[in-house]
Amino acid sequence: MAAAAELTLLEKSLGLSKGNKYSAQGDRQIPVLQTNNGPSLTGLTTIASHLVKQANKEYLLGSTAEEKAIVQQWLEYRVTRVDRHSHKDDIHTLLK
């Protein structure tokens, strides 16, 4: 699953220890993180935000209301637009 690999790289870049267990659900292979102390988390954006908070690097999610909205906008764009394309040229064009 590609999302699990991405989330593992995010953990590494945030300095988190390995050990989170990821799975996928549904036809679209939506990532799921099973937490030790609560319900499972579903969705790339939700899990990424959780990992950032877990690493005590919440500044990456924005400081002001506007910055937080912009970060959420880019995360949503990534999931709703970029994930729908598999060809690298298409993704490059989208990100331009």
C-alpha positions as CSV (number, residue, x, y, z in Angstrom):
1,M,0.0,0.0,0.0
2,A,1.5,3.3,-1.1
3,A,-0.1,5.4,1.7
4,A,1.5,3.2,4.4
5,A,4.9,3.8,2.8
6,E,4.2,7.5,2.8
7,L,3.1,7.5,6.4
8,T,6.2,5.5,7.4
9,L,8.4,8.1,5.7
10,L,6.5,10.9,7.5
11,E,7.1,9.2,10.8
12,K,10.8,9.0,10.0
13,S,11.0,12.7,8.9
14,L,9.2,13.7,12.1
15,G,11.6,11.7,14.2
16,L,9.0,9.3,15.5
17,S,9.9,5.7,16.4
18,K,8.6,3.1,14.1
19,G,5.9,0.8,15.2
20,N,2.6,2.1,13.9
21,K,0.5,-0.5,12.2
22,Y,-1.2,0.6,9.0
23,S,-3.9,-1.2,7.0
24,A,-6.2,-0.2,4.1
25,Q,-9.9,-0.3,3.8
26,G,-12.2,-0.3,0.8
27,D,-11.7,-0.2,-2.9
28,R,-9.8,3.0,-2.7
29,Q,-7.4,1.6,-0.2
30,I,-7.9,4.3,2.4
31,P,-5.2,4.1,5.1
32,V,-6.1,3.1,8.6
33,L,-4.0,3.5,11.7
34,Q,-4.8,1.3,14.7
35,T,-3.8,3.3,17.8
36,N,-2.9,1.7,21.1
37,N,-5.0,4.0,23.3
38,G,-8.2,4.7,21.3
39,P,-10.2,4.1,18.2
40,S,-8.5,3.6,14.8
41,L,-7.8,6.6,12.6
42,T,-8.9,6.6,9.0
43,G,-7.6,8.7,6.1
44,L,-4.3,10.1,5.0
45,T,-4.9,13.6,6.2
46,T,-6.2,12.6,9.6
47,I,-3.3,10.2,10.2
48,A,-0.7,12.7,9.0
49,S,-2.1,15.4,11.3
50,H,-2.1,12.9,14.2
51,L,1.5,12.0,13.6
52,V,2.6,15.7,13.5
53,K,0.8,16.3,16.8
54,Q,2.4,13.1,18.2
55,A,5.8,14.5,17.3
56,N,5.1,17.8,19.0
57,K,5.6,19.7,15.8
58,E,2.1,21.2,15.5
59,Y,3.6,24.4,14.0
60,L,3.8,22.4,10.8
61,L,0.0,22.4,10.8
62,G,-0.1,26.3,11.0
63,S,-0.1,28.8,13.7
64,T,-2.9,31.2,12.8
65,A,-6.4,30.3,11.6
66,E,-5.5,31.3,8.1
67,E,-2.3,29.1,8.1
68,K,-4.2,26.2,9.5
69,A,-6.8,26.5,6.7
70,I,-4.1,26.7,4.0
71,V,-2.4,23.5,5.4
72,Q,-5.8,21.7,5.4
73,Q,-6.5,23.0,1.9
74,W,-3.2,21.5,0.6
75,L,-3.8,18.2,2.4
76,E,-7.3,18.0,0.9
77,Y,-6.0,18.9,-2.5
78,R,-3.4,16.2,-2.2
79,V,-6.0,13.6,-1.4
80,T,-8.8,14.7,-3.7
81,R,-6.7,15.7,-6.8
82,V,-3.3,14.2,-6.8
83,D,-4.3,10.8,-5.6
84,R,-6.6,10.4,-8.6
85,H,-3.7,10.4,-11.0
86,S,-1.2,7.7,-11.3
87,H,1.0,9.0,-14.1
88,K,3.9,11.1,-12.9
89,D,3.5,13.6,-15.8
90,D,-0.1,14.2,-14.7
91,I,0.9,14.7,-11.1
92,H,3.7,17.1,-12.1
93,T,1.1,19.2,-14.1
94,L,-1.3,19.2,-11.2
95,L,1.4,20.4,-8.7
96,K,2.5,23.2,-11.1
